[in-house]
Amino acid sequence: MSIVSYFAAIVIVITGSPLAVPVALGQTFPSKPVRFIVPYPPGGGADTFARIVGAKVSESWGQQMIIDNRAGAQGNIATALGAKAAPDGYTITFTNNAILGINPHLYRQPGFDALNDFTAIIRGTEEAWILVVHPSVPVKSVKELAALAKRYPDKLSFGSSASGTQLVGELFNIASGSRILHVPYKGAGPAVIDLLAGNIDMMYSNPTAAVPHVKSRKLRALAVTGSRRLEALPDVPSAVEAGFPDLDVLGWYGVVAPAATPRDIVNKLNADFAQALNAPDLRKKMKAIGQTPAPSTPEEFQAQIRADHERWGEVVRRLGLRVD
């Protein structure tokens, strides 16, 4: 008789009932729809990521993933909501380097503790931002933009959809010795609409929002942040190539859950999202819109969150920035 059968027999003798062998939570998860909070409005890179990847994960689950867009306060409102959700895996939250790495240093009370309120699930992408200008701006390179901005201080404006793109804009101001006015938006979608209309002059955009308009020549791309060119726009130089090493910065997208989420649920979510992100058809679809899948383990992603929290905190302090 096996050890399991032996103890089962004892339970039957004592209780008159067969042994109920415990089943790990992760083996039965999910048994109902999962809510995926996205801190930005529809139409931008974050929303596109959540919908493309969410649909792929839903296929493997046989359960729906419900995208819940909650824009406002550069991601803080939705992120605070996600932090307070029940830690059972049925509410997960989209995040990025701006929300968890930068906002805690810009806002005195963001509504959440970036390092203690969440457990990392997976890093989804790692990518550059694209510096795009309206075609009416008479420049064709980053150096020409810097010269124009220095010649006409406070005349040009740049839009941002999150604190990450805001800080990249401020870094450019410092690196170029120029003054370009910052105009905040609730998401990349509304910012791009205003840029296309000529209401702002430029922005540092996630690839998803900008690539289609660059390819249709409705916007002009001057550079991509970081040291490598973007596969979706191979003719656009990197910021390092363009002579601005201070813009050697990258952003990422990821997924987190409340801090007390059981480990087997975390592992299950990580495995299912990683399977989706590694699927050839999904990778092809994401690269076409400028997103680069970069799945990680929970531990790797948690370490990256902590490292970026420290790194961007130093940048915010150096720039002396405060939102409130």
ABEGO torsion letter per residue (X at the ends): XBAAAAAAAAAAAAAGBBBBBBBBAAAAOBABBBBBBBABBBGBAAAAAAAAAAAAAAAAAGBBBBBBBBBEGGGAAAAAAAAABBBAGABBBBBBAAAAAAAAAABABAGBBAAAABBBABBABBBBBBBBBBAABBBABAAAAAAAAAABBGABBBBBABAAAAAAAAAAAAAAGBBBBBBBBABAAAAAAAAAAGABABBBBBAAAAAAAAAAGABBBABBBEABBBAABAABBBAAAAGBAAABBBBBBBBBBBAABBAAAAAAAAAAAAAAAABAAAAAAAAAAGBBBBBBBAAAAAAAAAAAAAAAAAAAAAAGBBAX
